[in-house]
Amino acid sequence: MSKLSQSVKIASTSLLMAALVWTVPLLAQYNTASLAGTVIDATGSSVPGATVTVRDKGTGLSTTMPTRFDGTFLFPSLPVGEYQLKVEKDGFATYVQEGITLTVNQAATQTVALRVGKVSEEVTVTANADLVNTREATVGQVVDERRVLDLPLNGRGAQALVFLAAGTVNVTDRYCGLNCEGGVYPGQQQAAVSGSGPGQVNYQLDGTSHNDSYINANLPFPNPDAIQEFSLEANNLSAVYGDAAGVVNIVSKSGTNQIHGDVFEFLRNGVLNARN
């Protein structure tokens, strides 16, 4: 084998390995959130080397990292849910922030101001954190668990709630679409997002494609009791979603440290209907 052929083979292998290494982070961003921030002192100066810990209140899973030289930190991939943020540094009182709720694909930013004191002292903020997004320009709307469970659904089809998002119109019945093209799954729909044509929504379920690629429509959503939340992004989408006009990211519920379950009864009887 010539040196040139050997070099090409090595380069190809390196590119393949790089692609495999980056596959997991790219998939993870569909159904997770990120939390970044800056740790400062009373004068507004950055605090490098502080220990930042985020803990999932539902599962108890904790992730820890130090702040960088400029006092910043970044947790790029966190499961959606409620979190506690703790910051510790010698010479400062421990900072604890409760009520941090991260939603699907949210890029939240939090500034932490430390107070001089002993690490054994603790400053706890119990109010819900007002998180801002200063890292992405994506515009979207989250349909949370309460809306999924409480809003009326015809046939318990949660996919109908996609049309709660601003700028989204149900155009399923305006085109030949699903009936002529062979759509066979229940609840398949075509949405016009921000003035786009039908069939231009990319559906994702827990980070994997949830599309009927034959007719560019959604596959059936999970049972409402199994959905944690979902979001519709309609503007300034990331390039990872391709050429879609909108992206629906569905997150199914996962386990927590508490044993719980759901029971429901579903009754549709014409004698109970209101008169026309």
C-alpha positions as CSV (number, residue, x, y, z in Angstrom):
1,M,0.0,0.0,0.0
2,S,1.4,3.4,-1.0
3,K,1.9,6.1,1.6
4,L,-0.8,8.2,-0.1
5,S,-3.4,5.4,0.1
6,Q,-2.4,4.8,3.7
7,S,-2.8,8.4,4.7
8,V,-6.3,8.6,3.0
9,K,-7.3,5.4,4.9
10,I,-6.2,6.9,8.2
11,A,-8.0,10.2,7.5
12,S,-11.2,8.4,6.6
13,T,-11.0,6.3,9.8
14,S,-10.5,9.5,11.8
15,L,-13.5,11.2,10.3
16,L,-15.7,8.1,10.9
17,M,-14.6,8.0,14.6
18,A,-15.3,11.7,15.0
19,A,-18.8,11.2,13.5
20,L,-19.5,8.4,16.0
21,V,-18.2,10.4,18.9
22,W,-20.5,13.3,18.1
23,T,-23.6,11.3,17.4
24,V,-24.8,11.1,21.0
25,P,-24.6,14.8,21.8
26,L,-26.5,15.7,18.6
27,L,-29.3,13.3,19.3
28,A,-29.5,14.3,23.0
29,Q,-30.4,18.0,22.2
30,Y,-33.9,17.0,20.9
31,N,-35.4,16.2,24.2
32,T,-33.2,17.8,26.8
33,A,-32.4,21.3,28.1
34,S,-29.3,23.2,28.9
35,L,-28.4,25.5,31.8
36,A,-25.6,28.1,31.7
37,G,-24.7,31.0,33.9
38,T,-22.1,33.2,35.6
39,V,-21.1,33.2,39.3
40,I,-20.1,36.7,40.6
41,D,-19.4,38.2,44.0
42,A,-20.9,41.3,45.6
43,T,-18.7,43.6,43.5
44,G,-19.8,42.0,40.2
45,S,-16.5,40.3,39.6
46,S,-16.4,36.8,38.3
47,V,-15.7,33.9,40.7
48,P,-13.6,31.1,39.0
49,G,-13.2,27.7,40.5
50,A,-16.6,27.7,42.3
51,T,-18.3,24.3,42.5
52,V,-21.7,24.3,40.7
53,T,-24.1,21.4,41.3
54,V,-27.5,20.8,39.7
55,R,-29.8,18.1,41.1
56,D,-32.9,16.7,39.5
57,K,-35.6,16.9,42.2
58,G,-37.5,14.0,40.7
59,T,-34.7,11.4,40.4
60,G,-32.0,12.8,42.7
61,L,-29.4,12.7,39.9
62,S,-26.7,15.3,40.5
63,T,-24.2,16.8,38.1
64,T,-21.2,18.9,39.3
65,M,-18.7,21.1,37.5
66,P,-16.4,24.0,38.4
67,T,-16.8,27.5,37.0
68,R,-14.2,28.5,34.4
69,F,-11.7,31.4,34.7
70,D,-14.4,33.9,33.8
71,G,-16.9,32.5,36.3
72,T,-19.1,30.8,33.8
73,F,-20.6,27.3,33.8
74,L,-22.6,25.2,31.3
75,F,-24.6,22.0,31.7
76,P,-25.3,21.3,28.0
77,S,-27.7,18.3,28.3
78,L,-30.1,18.0,31.2
79,P,-33.3,16.0,31.2
80,V,-36.4,18.2,31.5
81,G,-37.8,18.6,35.0
82,E,-37.4,20.6,38.2
83,Y,-33.9,21.2,39.5
84,Q,-32.0,22.6,42.5
85,L,-28.9,24.7,41.8
86,K,-26.1,24.8,44.4
87,V,-22.9,26.9,44.3
88,E,-20.0,26.5,46.8
89,K,-16.7,28.4,47.1
90,D,-14.3,28.9,50.0
91,G,-14.8,32.4,51.5
92,F,-18.4,32.5,50.4
93,A,-21.7,31.3,51.8
94,T,-23.2,28.4,49.9
95,Y,-25.9,29.5,47.4
96,V,-28.9,27.3,46.9
97,Q,-31.6,28.0,44.3
98,E,-34.8,26.1,44.3
99,G,-37.7,26.1,41.7
100,I,-35.6,25.8,38.5
101,T,-37.9,24.2,35.9
102,L,-36.2,23.3,32.6
103,T,-38.4,22.5,29.6
104,V,-37.6,20.7,26.4
105,N,-34.9,22.4,24.2
106,Q,-34.7,25.3,26.6
107,A,-31.4,27.2,26.7
108,A,-31.7,28.8,30.2
109,T,-29.2,31.2,31.7
110,Q,-28.9,32.1,35.4
111,T,-26.6,34.6,37.2
112,V,-25.5,33.6,40.7
113,A,-24.3,36.3,43.2
114,L,-22.3,34.9,46.1
115,R,-22.2,36.6,49.5
116,V,-19.0,36.6,51.7
117,G,-19.2,34.1,54.5
118,K,-18.5,30.6,55.6
119,V,-19.2,27.6,53.3
120,S,-21.3,26.2,56.2
121,E,-23.6,29.2,55.9
122,E,-26.3,28.7,53.3
123,V,-28.3,31.3,51.3
124,T,-31.4,29.7,49.9
125,V,-33.7,31.2,47.3
126,T,-37.0,29.4,47.2
127,A,-38.9,31.5,44.7
128,N,-39.2,30.1,41.1
129,A,-36.2,31.1,39.2
130,D,-36.8,33.6,36.4
131,L,-34.6,32.0,33.7
132,V,-33.7,33.9,30.6
133,N,-32.3,32.7,27.2
134,T,-29.3,34.7,26.0
135,R,-27.7,32.0,23.9
136,E,-30.3,31.1,21.3
137,A,-32.8,33.1,19.1
138,T,-35.2,30.2,18.6
139,V,-38.9,31.1,19.1
140,G,-41.2,28.4,20.3
141,Q,-43.9,27.4,22.7
142,V,-44.1,24.6,25.3
143,V,-47.3,22.6,26.0
144,D,-46.7,21.3,29.5
145,E,-48.1,18.3,31.3
146,R,-51.0,20.2,32.9
147,R,-52.3,21.4,29.5
148,V,-51.9,17.9,28.0
149,L,-54.0,16.4,30.9
150,D,-56.5,19.1,31.6
151,L,-57.5,20.5,28.1
152,P,-60.4,18.7,26.4
153,L,-59.2,16.2,23.7
154,N,-61.3,14.5,21.1
155,G,-60.4,10.8,21.5
156,R,-57.5,11.7,23.8
157,G,-55.4,12.7,20.8
158,A,-52.7,15.0,22.2
159,Q,-51.4,15.9,18.7
160,A,-54.4,18.3,18.4
161,L,-52.7,20.5,21.1
162,V,-50.0,21.4,18.5
163,F,-52.4,24.0,17.2
164,L,-52.3,25.9,20.5
165,A,-49.0,27.4,19.3
166,A,-49.1,30.9,17.8
167,G,-48.9,31.0,14.0
168,T,-50.0,27.3,13.7
169,V,-53.1,26.4,11.7
170,N,-54.7,23.0,11.1
171,V,-54.9,22.5,7.3
172,T,-55.6,18.8,7.3
173,D,-59.0,19.1,5.7
174,R,-58.0,21.8,3.2
175,Y,-55.9,19.5,1.0
176,C,-56.3,16.1,-0.5
177,G,-53.3,15.2,1.7
178,L,-53.9,12.4,4.1
179,N,-56.9,10.7,2.4
180,C,-55.4,10.7,-1.1
181,E,-51.8,9.9,-0.2
182,G,-52.5,6.9,2.0
183,G,-52.3,8.1,5.6
184,V,-53.5,5.2,7.8
185,Y,-52.4,6.2,11.3
186,P,-54.9,7.8,13.8
187,G,-54.5,11.5,14.4
188,Q,-52.3,12.3,11.4
189,Q,-52.4,16.0,10.7
190,Q,-51.0,18.6,8.4
191,A,-50.0,22.0,10.0
192,A,-49.2,25.3,8.4
193,V,-46.6,27.0,10.6
194,S,-45.8,30.7,10.1
195,G,-47.5,30.7,6.7
196,S,-45.7,27.6,5.4
197,G,-47.3,24.9,3.3
198,P,-48.7,21.7,4.7
199,G,-46.6,18.8,5.8
200,Q,-43.5,20.8,6.8
201,V,-43.4,19.9,10.5
202,N,-40.6,17.7,11.8
203,Y,-41.9,15.6,14.7
204,Q,-39.4,14.1,17.2
205,L,-40.2,11.7,20.1
206,D,-37.5,11.4,22.8
207,G,-34.9,12.4,20.3
208,T,-35.9,10.1,17.4
209,S,-37.9,10.8,14.3
210,H,-41.7,10.5,14.7
211,N,-42.7,11.1,11.1
212,D,-44.7,9.2,8.5
213,S,-42.2,10.0,5.8
214,Y,-44.5,8.8,3.1
215,I,-47.0,11.7,3.5
216,N,-44.9,14.1,5.7
217,A,-47.2,13.8,8.7
218,N,-46.9,12.8,12.3
219,L,-47.0,9.3,13.7
220,P,-49.5,8.9,16.6
221,F,-48.6,10.7,19.8
222,P,-48.3,8.7,23.0
223,N,-51.2,8.4,25.4
224,P,-51.7,11.8,27.2
225,D,-50.8,10.2,30.5
226,A,-47.4,9.2,29.1
227,I,-46.4,12.7,27.8
228,Q,-44.3,14.9,30.0
229,E,-44.5,17.8,27.6
230,F,-43.8,18.9,24.1
231,S,-42.7,22.1,22.3
232,L,-43.3,23.6,18.9
233,E,-40.4,25.7,17.5
234,A,-41.3,27.8,14.6
235,N,-38.6,30.4,14.0
236,N,-34.8,30.5,13.8
237,L,-34.6,26.7,13.9
238,S,-31.3,24.9,14.3
239,A,-29.8,23.4,11.2
240,V,-30.0,19.9,12.7
241,Y,-33.7,19.8,11.9
242,G,-33.2,20.1,8.2
243,D,-35.6,22.3,6.1
244,A,-38.7,22.0,8.3
245,A,-40.8,25.1,8.9
246,G,-41.6,23.9,12.4
247,V,-40.3,21.2,14.9
248,V,-42.4,19.4,17.5
249,N,-40.3,17.8,20.3
250,I,-42.3,15.3,22.4
251,V,-40.8,14.1,25.7
252,S,-42.4,11.0,27.3
253,K,-42.5,10.6,31.1
254,S,-39.6,8.9,32.9
255,G,-39.4,7.4,36.3
256,T,-38.7,9.2,39.6
257,N,-37.9,8.2,43.1
258,Q,-41.6,8.3,44.1
259,I,-43.9,5.3,43.3
260,H,-47.0,6.6,41.6
261,G,-49.5,5.7,38.9
262,D,-52.5,7.0,37.0
263,V,-56.1,5.7,36.7
264,F,-58.7,7.2,34.3
265,E,-62.1,6.3,33.0
266,F,-63.1,7.2,29.4
267,L,-66.8,7.4,28.6
268,R,-68.5,8.7,25.4
269,N,-72.2,8.1,25.4
270,G,-74.6,10.0,23.0
271,V,-77.4,10.2,25.6
272,L,-75.2,12.5,27.7
273,N,-74.6,14.9,24.9
274,A,-76.0,18.5,24.9
275,R,-78.7,19.4,22.4
276,N,-77.7,21.1,19.2
